[in-house]
């Protein structure tokens, strides 16, 4: 199967090059999307062999993912893998995601190990609550809706209309795919947190849920 790895990036000059180079070990097709970063993210992407798209201004992760999906459909890929550029998602797990798709799953979500991890307790609690709420609205149980590490069969993305531009787009995607009765699978991945832990605001996740409910149809 032809696999495209999509790496959205915003202000990730420290990590994006390393992440891309590791991704290239598992597919020669890596699409990095710079989301109008004011730092050197774009320069770091151009030092790699990744395909590069550049948003001239910051448009949001959802907008970047839509660009990536459109590129994948146009260029006739079979699978897209999405992962973050900050190093939280180990690219070494990519083969496990692809293997799940090849076994018949349509969407595979990287499910983070929360017990005995460095994920803050309040973050674990909000993640569990939101996963339960999203599962109810999407009509299927999804254990970790907030994980951006995913593999998706291209055929289920065709004709799917996504409307949100920011981080809530990931939840909108799951909600709409769930209502299409696609087959979900999961891969257990480690929970890795770095310098960004102190800036996490778990209440933002609740706001995103309330915002994305209007996109559920």
C-alpha positions as MATLAB code, in Angstrom:
seq = 'XXXXXXXXXXXXXXXXXXXXXXXXXXXXXXXXXXXXXXXXXXXXXXXXXXXXXXXXXXXXXXXXXXXXXXXXXXXXXXXXXXXXXXXXXXXXXXXXXXXXXXXXXXXXXXXXXXXXXXXXXXXXXXXXXXXXXXXXXXXXXXXXXXXXXXXXXXXXXXXXXXXXXXXXXXXXXXXXXXXXXXXXXXXXXXXXXXXXXXXXXXXXXXXXXXXXXXXXX';
ca = [
       0.000    0.000    0.000;
       1.126    3.546   -0.759;
       1.533    5.426    2.534;
       1.712    9.177    3.092;
       2.899   10.412    6.488;
       1.516   13.862    7.311;
       3.376   16.037    9.817;
       1.639   19.370   10.610;
       4.070   21.780   12.260;
       3.796   25.106   14.026;
       6.822   26.607   15.808;
       8.644   23.269   15.902;
      12.102   24.295   14.715;
      13.728   22.179   17.462;
      12.007   18.903   16.634;
      10.530   18.855   13.139;
      13.679   17.864   11.241;
      14.361   14.916   13.529;
      10.744   13.750   13.381;
      10.682   13.915    9.582;
      13.939   12.014    9.188;
      12.644    9.240   11.435;
       9.370    9.118    9.461;
      11.306    8.729    6.209;
      12.608    5.414    7.535;
       9.080    4.008    7.178;
       7.827    5.712    4.012;
       9.546    7.730    1.320;
       6.469    9.933    1.214;
       6.405   12.407    4.095;
       4.330   15.573    3.770;
       5.304   18.314    6.224;
       2.954   21.293    6.479;
       4.301   24.477    8.018;
       1.400   26.393    9.501;
       2.716   29.937    9.136;
       5.368   29.491   11.836;
       7.242   32.705   12.711;
      10.316   30.698   13.773;
      12.611   28.566   11.573;
      10.257   25.610   11.175;
       9.991   26.071    7.406;
      13.781   26.237    7.017;
      14.197   23.053    9.044;
      11.611   21.226    6.912;
      13.441   22.241    3.741;
      16.617   20.598    5.066;
      14.888   17.220    4.745;
      13.561   15.168    1.839;
       9.966   15.722    2.874;
       7.341   17.165    0.558;
       6.619   20.637    1.904;
       3.445   22.698    1.955;
       3.485   26.137    3.530;
       0.570   28.098    4.949;
       1.536   31.743    4.549;
      -0.245   32.578    7.792;
      -1.242   30.454   10.770;
      -4.497   28.699    9.852;
      -4.692   25.921   12.450;
      -3.987   22.198   12.614;
      -7.366   21.313   11.137;
      -6.715   23.424    8.054;
      -3.289   21.804    7.624;
      -4.752   18.317    7.944;
      -7.381   19.102    5.322;
      -4.611   20.200    2.954;
      -2.783   16.978    3.680;
      -5.843   14.795    3.090;
      -6.594   16.603   -0.161;
      -3.016   16.016   -1.310;
      -3.249   12.327   -0.403;
      -6.509   11.828   -2.307;
      -5.264   13.724   -5.364;
      -2.044   11.707   -5.507;
      -3.797    8.364   -5.005;
      -2.334    7.235   -1.711;
      -3.917    4.306    0.093;
      -3.159    5.267    3.702;
      -2.340    8.449    5.586;
      -0.555    8.462    8.916;
      -0.741   11.669   10.940;
       1.576   12.512   13.808;
       2.739   15.614   15.631;
       6.017   17.391   14.945;
       6.933   17.923   18.606;
       8.421   14.481   19.213;
       5.563   13.168   21.380;
       4.677   10.514   18.797;
       7.474    7.960   18.213;
       7.668    7.269   14.429;
       8.911    3.761   15.244;
       5.255    2.799   15.829;
       4.242    3.620   12.240;
       4.553   -0.008   11.015;
       2.079   -1.099   13.707;
      -0.474    1.423   12.446;
      -0.021    0.330    8.836;
      -0.300   -3.334    9.815;
      -3.661   -2.654   11.462;
      -4.983   -0.974    8.309;
      -3.756   -3.886    6.204;
      -5.677   -6.228    8.509;
      -8.936   -4.456    7.643;
      -9.308   -1.490    9.989;
     -10.292    1.871    8.465;
      -9.017    4.146   11.233;
      -6.324    3.308   13.781;
      -5.773    5.613   16.757;
      -2.661    5.784   18.884;
      -3.989    5.159   22.389;
      -1.754    6.616   25.053;
      -0.878    4.681   28.178;
      -2.184    6.899   30.966;
      -1.648    4.886   34.135;
       1.791    5.218   35.685;
       2.732    7.795   33.054;
       3.765   11.420   33.268;
       0.408   12.588   31.866;
      -1.041   14.995   34.481;
      -3.948   13.503   36.453;
      -6.385   16.260   35.495;
      -5.427   15.715   31.857;
      -6.165   12.001   32.176;
      -9.542   12.733   33.735;
     -10.588   15.242   31.061;
      -9.360   12.932   28.309;
     -11.465   10.050   29.667;
     -14.562   12.233   29.973;
     -14.212   13.676   26.481;
     -13.533   10.271   24.976;
     -16.772    9.023   26.528;
     -18.740   12.032   25.263;
     -17.335   11.824   21.742;
     -17.956    8.102   21.664;
     -21.611    8.715   22.491;
     -22.003   11.276   19.711;
     -20.050    9.263   17.137;
     -21.913    6.050   18.048;
     -18.748    4.029   18.632;
     -16.381    3.652   21.571;
     -13.109    5.537   21.043;
     -10.704    5.244   23.950;
      -8.416    8.234   23.204;
     -10.107   10.854   21.048;
      -7.455   13.465   21.808;
      -4.578   11.535   20.235;
      -3.334   12.993   16.949;
      -1.321    9.873   16.091;
      -3.522    8.062   13.589;
      -3.640    5.995   10.430;
      -6.597    6.356    8.079;
      -7.613    4.463    4.975;
      -7.952    7.031    2.182;
     -11.186    5.553    0.874;
     -13.077    6.624    4.037;
     -11.879   10.220    3.657;
     -13.298   10.665    0.176;
     -16.389   12.850    0.209;
     -15.947   13.680    3.895;
     -16.565   17.364    4.547;
     -14.511   18.771    7.412;
     -15.266   22.316    8.534;
     -13.186   23.206   11.600;
      -9.712   24.690   11.255;
      -8.130   24.323   14.690;
      -7.451   21.389   16.992;
     -11.127   20.483   17.235;
     -10.886   19.228   13.634;
      -9.409   15.967   14.958;
     -12.548   15.387   17.020;
     -14.805   16.410   14.154;
     -13.051   13.861   11.951;
     -13.641   11.024   14.406;
     -17.246   12.014   14.973;
     -18.070   12.035   11.269;
     -16.178    8.823   10.552;
     -17.922    7.136   13.470;
     -21.282    7.964   11.925;
     -20.115    6.300    8.717;
     -19.700    3.052   10.675;
     -16.046    2.671    9.783;
     -13.969    0.066   11.579;
     -11.805    1.556   14.351;
      -8.670   -0.009   15.763;
      -5.961    1.134   18.141;
      -2.251    0.897   18.771;
      -0.928    1.393   22.293;
       1.685    4.162   22.305;
       3.758    5.679   25.109;
       2.742    8.945   26.722;
       5.542   11.448   26.244;
       5.396   14.959   27.648;
       8.100   17.606   27.487;
       8.326   21.340   28.092;
       4.726   21.924   27.054;
       3.256   20.231   30.142;
       3.060   23.445   32.181;
       1.008   25.207   29.499;
      -1.702   22.540   29.224;
      -5.184   23.790   29.983;
      -7.555   20.793   30.212;
     -10.614   23.064   30.090;
      -9.772   23.877   26.466;
     -10.642   20.287   25.542;
     -14.146   20.697   26.947;
     -14.613   23.894   24.959;
     -13.469   22.107   21.799;
     -16.024   19.367   22.378;
     -18.878   21.846   22.731;
     -17.668   23.654   19.636;
     -17.407   20.560   17.463;
     -20.855   19.144   18.301;
     -22.336   21.435   15.641;
     -20.268   19.555   13.030;
     -21.593   16.127   13.964;
     -23.869   15.648   10.946;
];
